[in-house]
């Protein structure tokens, strides 16, 4: 019996923020995978080792968590106002599904570094020493993101002393700005309300803040769910009934936000919306055993991604947190003490994160001009990833 060979595809394995993913230049992909569709999805599924009924992604590059089952495809931008086009795929672990509905804010921190290192940025724009400003077009959500990438001796500086909770080694700081992270043709608050009543059949009624900023997100009060707001992963992810409850609440929230037209559609939109719960500041031990003092944070936030509690915080969800915190009356704002807030430091399972937002109220509606935060990024491996030639 004849067997098909494997092919190698140029790829770079990178950490961005608290996530990891496989990065490709669009032109390095096989021709059939350079356009969206079944061939591209099948190739990427095989790259990360999905679907895997064992949930381990042993036969691929994925790390068996939502934070490490990710793909990035980059190309030189065709838009004169941007340097690089960035497409993100969230790959399901146990099903044959790639979700293209949203962005990954953490991996955004690595986009500028990859673009510079792979000649997607004009050499004249790269200083010998200093900061290279990379204007990124986020193709999933059609938004501009600006990355400030440190350069030393004409090369991307990846090492440094910037510490990011959720990452075990320090690295160079990369400042990221999410410009106007709400579509101009949609409302930041899809129902027009800062707080809504969400009825979830057979589960209950909840106060929620539903917001489109960075990524569509649903915020609930921790107390309403029976939580303190300082839970770690094990407390949530080991509770099958709790995870099922979160998914049902998320599905009904997606319906109320207008992201889906029927409750059954939520299963094919796993990446968005995100669901999170908030609480007033409280001291707790992080997953690494470090103490977070309530005096050093403004609120506590726990968020789920792809059906599991995240070990830190998704970058796009941090955009939603910063935006909601800056708008008086949202559940996030109230948990942070209420009133006018320009930036917050929130606690998450791995530590803390500071995020700032520039918001304004005009013509009867809230808008956000920019959300900023600091992350870090690092190349881990560069070479070829091998896949069977008949898998796509």
PyMOL commands that set and color helices and strands:
alter all, ss='L'
color gray80, all
select helices_A, chain A and resi 26-28+31-33+38-48+66-68+105-117+123-125+223-225+233-237+240-257+263-268+294-296+315-325+331-335
alter helices_A, ss='H'
color red, helices_A
select strands_A, chain A and resi 6-16+19-25+70-76+84-91+98-99+130-138+143-152+155-156+174-179+196-200+204-212+216-221+274-280+284-285+291-292+299-305+308-309+343-348+351-362+365-375+377-388
alter strands_A, ss='S'
color yellow, strands_A
deselect
rebuild
show_as cartoon
